[in-house]
Amino acid sequence: MAGNAVRLDIRGTANHPHTLELSAEEIVAIAAGLRVGKESSEEKGHTHYVIFN
């Protein structure tokens, strides 16, 4: 990942993976208390929408 960006594995207890990526700018926004929503990778025909706030 470039410049302080992160890739998160949000699998939890599922038997298949989902990942999502946050850019450095999104991380700064979350740290500042702003709400950031991201869609995960598609696996098994579906995605998840995660909100950080």
Secondary structure, 3 states (H helix, E strand, C coil): CCCCCEEEECCCCCCCCCEEEECHHHHHHHHCCCCEEEECCCECCECCEEEEC
